[in-house]
Amino acid sequence: MAGDTEYETPSEEIDAMIASHGDWRGETLARVRGLIKRAEPDVVEEVKWRKPSNDMTGVPVWSRDGIVCTGETYKDKVKFTFAKGASVDDPTGIFNASLDAGTRRAIDLREGDELDDDAFVELIRAAVAVNAS
């Protein structure tokens, strides 16, 4: 997918991104996307930031009253970056990346990593609440 194919919706475009990986990265992105939708059924899906470094495919973005998080795939990880993560309560400590950033926080998932689904859902809900405040 080179960013020049037209899709009816951003959700269809994200479906295609997931399918294009055909490995654990696509599975991880799909699974976490499902958790995001479970946490916030009214979340808005978009694709932003098309650039040569991501083959012009862009980055999946989930928003509700502002960006909640993004999902980027790399060779060795899938990174979920929370736009206002530094303001989001993380009682279970699942943020594991960008911990020194002033505003953002992220979760890097590598092949075989476990993710606490319930804790992630609560993190999404907390991020939505921060956006709404």
Secondary structure as GFF3:
##gff-version 3
##sequence-region A 1 133
A	DSSP	alpha_helix	10	21	.	.	.	ID=ss1
A	DSSP	alpha_helix	24	39	.	.	.	ID=ss2
A	DSSP	beta_strand	44	48	.	.	.	ID=ss3
A	DSSP	three_ten_helix	52	54	.	.	.	ID=ss4
A	DSSP	beta_strand	59	63	.	.	.	ID=ss5
A	DSSP	beta_strand	67	73	.	.	.	ID=ss6
A	DSSP	beta_strand	78	82	.	.	.	ID=ss7
A	DSSP	three_ten_helix	85	87	.	.	.	ID=ss8
A	DSSP	beta_strand	105	109	.	.	.	ID=ss9
A	DSSP	alpha_helix	117	132	.	.	.	ID=ss10
###
